[in-house]
Amino acid sequence: MKNKNIKLIAALALIPVLSMAAPISYEANVPVDHVFTPAGFDSNDNTEVVVTGFLPNLCYKAPKSTVSVKDGKISVSLTAMKNQMGMGFCADVIVPYIEYVNIGLLDKGKYQIAVNEKSTWEKKSNITISEASSSSIDETIYANVDEIVRGDEGSRKVALKGYNPSDCFELKEIIIVDNGVDTYSVLPKMKQVKTFCPKKMIPFTYEFEVPEKLEAEKVLLHVRVMDGRSVNALFINNTLYE
């Protein structure tokens, strides 16, 4: 009986140690550096904005966003799961992130965007949604872009690469519009050149030059893609970063 009591006391003594070592997980706001607001959305488009920032240390994982829209204001909550050990140790390494925030369909108008407005980040941005030319879903076909690839160092040439689902589509034009501040919306519009469209994956590379109109040191390339989503990359001093 004495041996059993000793074992029980030893086991109970380990409980505080185990509880201290167990990770504590919760969602926490993360710092935000910048909000990019692409131009060219209308009331038939799936509106997106892009947020950049950093995770304070290695205890923060997998940033994510939630969105609410009310009275002309888009409120974005940007959080990450924080897994902290009971002793409170977190490796002091800053990790940059890029979060693509899907806002969805918006009515015509100008919207104010606030990200983590209850945090220390107090900057706000605006985005304007134009009225769609028809009540039907946008029938513009964009190239099925998978990646954005920079050219040689010092060049402003950029390549869009991917696979179109059929050989009945060809590139019509690449239209570039900007928001006047820090974002280029790149619209690789396609045209159908055949009536019959057999399923056949066709690789493509479409090149364009990044305009020099915007003076921001860091600009976003926001490329519209065939399935309604987008592919994005940052262009900094003639260097492209994904």
C-alpha positions as CSV (number, residue, x, y, z in Angstrom):
1,M,0.0,0.0,0.0
2,K,2.9,2.3,0.8
3,N,4.4,1.8,-2.7
4,K,1.0,2.6,-4.3
5,N,0.8,5.9,-2.3
6,I,4.3,6.9,-3.4
7,K,3.4,6.3,-7.0
8,L,0.2,8.3,-6.7
9,I,2.0,11.2,-5.1
10,A,4.6,11.1,-7.9
11,A,1.9,11.1,-10.6
12,L,0.1,14.0,-9.0
13,A,3.3,16.0,-8.8
14,L,3.8,15.7,-12.6
15,I,0.4,17.3,-13.4
16,P,1.5,20.9,-13.0
17,V,4.6,20.2,-15.1
18,L,2.5,18.7,-17.9
19,S,0.0,21.5,-17.8
20,M,2.8,24.1,-18.1
21,A,4.2,22.3,-21.1
22,A,0.8,22.0,-22.9
23,P,0.4,24.5,-25.7
24,I,-2.2,27.2,-25.4
25,S,-3.9,28.0,-28.7
26,Y,-6.0,31.0,-29.5
27,E,-6.6,33.5,-32.4
28,A,-4.8,36.8,-32.2
29,N,-4.7,39.9,-34.4
30,V,-1.6,40.3,-36.5
31,P,0.3,43.5,-37.5
32,V,-0.7,45.0,-40.9
33,D,1.7,47.0,-43.0
34,H,-0.4,47.8,-46.1
35,V,-3.7,47.3,-47.9
36,F,-3.7,47.1,-51.7
37,T,-7.0,47.9,-53.4
38,P,-7.2,46.9,-57.1
39,A,-9.2,49.0,-59.5
40,G,-11.7,47.9,-62.1
41,F,-14.2,45.9,-60.1
42,D,-17.9,46.3,-60.9
43,S,-21.1,44.9,-59.2
44,N,-20.8,41.6,-61.1
45,D,-17.2,41.0,-60.0
46,N,-15.9,39.0,-57.0
47,T,-14.1,41.9,-55.2
48,E,-10.7,41.3,-53.6
49,V,-8.1,43.3,-51.6
50,V,-4.6,42.2,-50.6
51,V,-3.1,42.8,-47.2
52,T,0.6,42.6,-46.3
53,G,2.2,42.5,-42.9
54,F,4.2,40.2,-40.6
55,L,3.8,37.6,-38.0
56,P,5.5,38.8,-34.8
57,N,7.2,35.4,-34.0
58,L,7.1,31.7,-34.7
59,C,4.2,31.1,-32.3
60,Y,1.8,32.6,-34.9
61,K,0.7,30.3,-37.7
62,A,-1.7,30.4,-40.8
63,P,-3.1,34.0,-41.0
64,K,-6.7,34.2,-42.1
65,S,-9.3,36.9,-42.6
66,T,-13.0,37.4,-42.0
67,V,-15.0,40.1,-43.6
68,S,-18.2,42.0,-42.9
69,V,-19.8,44.8,-45.0
70,K,-22.2,47.3,-43.5
71,D,-23.2,50.9,-44.4
72,G,-20.5,51.4,-47.0
73,K,-17.8,50.0,-44.7
74,I,-15.8,46.9,-45.2
75,S,-14.4,45.6,-42.0
76,V,-11.6,43.0,-42.2
77,S,-10.4,41.0,-39.2
78,L,-7.0,39.5,-39.8
79,T,-5.9,37.0,-37.3
80,A,-3.5,34.0,-36.9
81,M,-3.5,31.0,-34.6
82,K,-1.1,31.6,-31.8
83,N,0.3,28.4,-30.3
84,Q,2.1,29.4,-27.1
85,M,3.7,27.0,-24.6
86,G,2.8,27.4,-21.0
87,M,6.2,28.9,-20.2
88,G,5.5,31.7,-22.8
89,F,8.6,31.1,-25.0
90,C,8.3,32.1,-28.7
91,A,11.2,32.2,-31.2
92,D,11.8,35.8,-32.0
93,V,11.6,35.6,-35.8
94,I,9.4,37.9,-37.9
95,V,7.6,36.2,-40.8
96,P,6.2,38.3,-43.6
97,Y,2.8,37.3,-45.0
98,I,0.5,38.2,-48.0
99,E,-3.2,37.6,-47.4
100,Y,-5.7,37.7,-50.3
101,V,-9.0,38.8,-48.9
102,N,-12.1,37.7,-50.8
103,I,-14.9,40.3,-50.2
104,G,-17.4,38.9,-52.7
105,L,-20.1,40.8,-54.7
106,L,-20.6,44.4,-53.8
107,D,-23.2,47.0,-54.9
108,K,-22.1,50.1,-56.8
109,G,-20.5,52.7,-54.6
110,K,-17.4,53.7,-52.7
111,Y,-16.4,51.6,-49.7
112,Q,-14.1,52.4,-46.8
113,I,-11.9,49.5,-45.8
114,A,-10.6,49.0,-42.2
115,V,-8.4,46.2,-41.2
116,N,-8.1,45.3,-37.5
117,E,-9.3,48.7,-36.6
118,K,-9.2,47.9,-32.9
119,S,-5.5,47.1,-33.1
120,T,-2.6,49.6,-33.3
121,W,-3.0,49.7,-37.1
122,E,-5.2,52.6,-37.9
123,K,-4.8,53.2,-41.7
124,K,-7.8,53.0,-43.8
125,S,-8.3,52.6,-47.6
126,N,-11.1,53.0,-50.1
127,I,-12.3,51.0,-53.0
128,T,-14.8,52.0,-55.7
129,I,-17.2,49.6,-57.3
130,S,-18.7,50.6,-60.6
131,E,-22.1,49.6,-61.9
132,A,-22.1,46.5,-64.1
133,S,-23.1,47.1,-67.7
134,S,-25.7,44.3,-67.5
135,S,-27.4,42.3,-64.8
136,S,-25.9,39.0,-66.1
137,I,-22.7,37.6,-64.8
138,D,-19.5,39.0,-66.4
139,E,-18.9,37.0,-69.5
140,T,-15.4,38.3,-70.1
141,I,-13.0,35.3,-70.4
142,Y,-9.5,35.7,-68.9
143,A,-6.5,33.6,-69.4
144,N,-6.0,30.7,-67.0
145,V,-2.9,32.2,-65.3
146,D,-1.0,30.1,-62.8
147,E,2.0,32.2,-62.1
148,I,3.7,35.6,-62.6
149,V,7.3,35.4,-63.7
150,R,9.8,38.4,-63.8
151,G,12.2,39.0,-66.6
152,D,15.9,39.8,-66.4
153,E,17.2,41.9,-63.6
154,G,16.5,45.6,-64.3
155,S,13.7,44.8,-66.8
156,R,10.1,45.7,-66.4
157,K,9.0,42.8,-68.5
158,V,6.8,40.2,-66.8
159,A,5.4,36.9,-68.1
160,L,2.0,35.4,-67.3
161,K,2.2,31.6,-67.5
162,G,-0.4,28.9,-67.3
163,Y,-2.6,26.5,-69.2
164,N,-5.8,27.3,-71.1
165,P,-8.4,24.5,-71.2
166,S,-8.8,24.4,-75.0
167,D,-7.1,25.4,-78.2
168,C,-10.2,27.4,-79.2
169,F,-9.1,30.4,-77.1
170,E,-6.4,33.0,-78.0
171,L,-5.2,36.1,-76.3
172,K,-7.1,39.2,-77.4
173,E,-5.4,41.8,-75.4
174,I,-3.8,42.6,-72.0
175,I,-5.4,45.6,-70.4
176,I,-3.7,47.3,-67.4
177,V,-5.6,49.7,-65.1
178,D,-4.3,51.2,-61.9
179,N,-5.8,52.6,-58.7
180,G,-3.6,55.7,-58.9
181,V,-1.6,54.7,-55.9
182,D,0.1,51.3,-55.7
183,T,-1.8,48.6,-57.7
184,Y,-2.0,47.5,-61.3
185,S,-4.9,45.4,-62.3
186,V,-3.8,43.2,-65.2
187,L,-6.7,41.8,-67.4
188,P,-5.5,39.2,-69.9
189,K,-8.6,39.0,-72.1
190,M,-9.2,36.0,-74.3
191,K,-11.2,35.5,-77.5
192,Q,-12.9,32.4,-78.8
193,V,-11.6,31.6,-82.3
194,K,-13.4,28.3,-82.9
195,T,-16.9,27.1,-82.4
196,F,-15.9,23.7,-81.1
197,C,-13.8,23.7,-77.9
198,P,-12.3,20.3,-77.2
199,K,-10.8,19.8,-73.8
200,K,-7.1,20.1,-74.3
201,M,-4.6,21.8,-71.9
202,I,-2.7,24.4,-73.9
203,P,0.4,26.0,-72.2
204,F,0.9,29.7,-72.7
205,T,3.3,32.5,-71.9
206,Y,2.0,36.1,-72.3
207,E,4.4,39.0,-71.7
208,F,3.8,42.6,-70.8
209,E,5.7,45.5,-69.3
210,V,4.9,46.9,-65.9
211,P,4.0,50.6,-66.5
212,E,6.0,53.4,-64.9
213,K,3.0,55.5,-64.0
214,L,2.8,54.7,-60.3
215,E,5.6,56.1,-58.1
216,A,5.2,53.8,-55.1
217,E,8.3,51.8,-54.3
218,K,6.2,48.6,-54.0
219,V,3.3,47.9,-56.3
220,L,0.9,45.0,-56.5
221,L,0.3,43.2,-59.8
222,H,-3.3,41.9,-59.5
223,V,-4.0,39.5,-62.4
224,R,-7.6,38.4,-63.1
225,V,-7.9,34.7,-63.9
226,M,-10.4,32.5,-65.9
227,D,-12.2,31.0,-63.0
228,G,-13.0,34.3,-61.3
229,R,-10.1,34.3,-58.9
230,S,-6.8,36.2,-59.1
231,V,-3.0,35.7,-59.1
232,N,-1.0,38.4,-57.3
233,A,2.6,39.4,-56.9
234,L,4.6,42.4,-55.6
235,F,6.8,44.3,-57.9
236,I,9.6,46.2,-56.0
237,N,12.2,48.3,-57.7
238,N,12.1,46.1,-60.8
239,T,12.2,43.0,-58.7
240,L,9.3,40.7,-58.5
241,Y,8.4,38.9,-55.2
242,E,5.6,36.3,-54.8
